[in-house]
Amino acid sequence: MKKGVPIMLKFYYHPLSPLARRVWIALLEKNIAFEPIIVNLKNGEQFQPEFLKLNPFHHVPVIVDDGFRVIESLAILDYLEIKYPEISLLPSNPETLAKVKMVQMVTCTELGSQILPLILDSEDSIKIAKAKRNIKRILGFFSEILENNNYFGGQQFTLGDILAGNAVVLISKLGYDLSNFTNITAWNQRLLEREAWQKTQPNKEQLDRWVKFIREWLKKSN
Ligand SMILES: N[C@@H](CCC(=O)N[C@@H](CS)C(=O)NCC(=O)O)C(=O)O
């Protein structure tokens, strides 16, 4: 960051929020200067009137860039991509772009909902067995798209890698065995070696605390 240049972009997040981490990783990968502002979800800070003015749906992430507010992780990622194009996280070749977008969408529409059973259910439950079958199908698809490339964008690290990577690293930390998919295992390792990943990944203790928090929060809201 250049000295004396005021930081225009405010990033509201929680370090253990996987959806905020998508944006956090993109900001670091794109080398965008930002002011990090933690919203303490555990203390209900997201329900404070000041935060609700930013996001009436009380979620992180939110960014305010030079006074312009954006909510929703996917909208934020698209905004950052156009506003800060110097380090691009989307390919321009149509086929590669389609692959990256498919990975993004499949992560949101198919993979996201398989994570909760891994957090909530006991090892032998029917729900967990079903989630694992679904995850296997999704990873099979990712594996086919990835082929022997480094990333879903070929040599280029992309938004597809951020979205899918966030979810896949999480399921593997929650105990899902990736070893049937050798290219996905190598890609997962490649992601963990990236600086942005290392700066944003929760350690084992933080992850356990987050899992406990999610379990309690869901119990309360049911
Ligand atoms: N669709 C939103 C969802 C964001 C979301 O659910 N954030 C969670 C943290 S991962 C949150 O802020 N939860 C607190 C709450 O809803 O009160 C996005 O992609 O940005």
The ligand as a Gaussian input file, in Angstrom:
#p B3LYP/6-31G(d) Opt

LIG

0 1
 N      -26.008000     -14.430000       0.638000
 C      -25.120000     -13.726000       1.548000
 C      -25.095000     -14.534000       2.833000
 C      -24.129000     -13.979000       3.874000
 C      -24.258000     -14.742000       5.211000
 O      -25.111000     -15.614000       5.402000
 N      -23.384000     -14.348000       6.157000
 C      -23.407000     -14.940000       7.470000
 C      -21.970000     -15.308000       7.888000
 S      -21.285000     -16.588000       6.856000
 C      -23.909000     -13.909000       8.492000
 O      -23.598000     -12.747000       8.377000
 N      -24.674000     -14.349000       9.495000
 C      -25.160000     -13.512000      10.543000
 C      -26.643000     -13.297000      10.487000
 O      -27.277000     -13.670000       9.477000
 O      -27.199000     -12.762000      11.456000
 C      -23.736000     -13.552000       0.911000
 O      -23.350000     -14.403000       0.079000
 O      -23.064000     -12.554000       1.191000

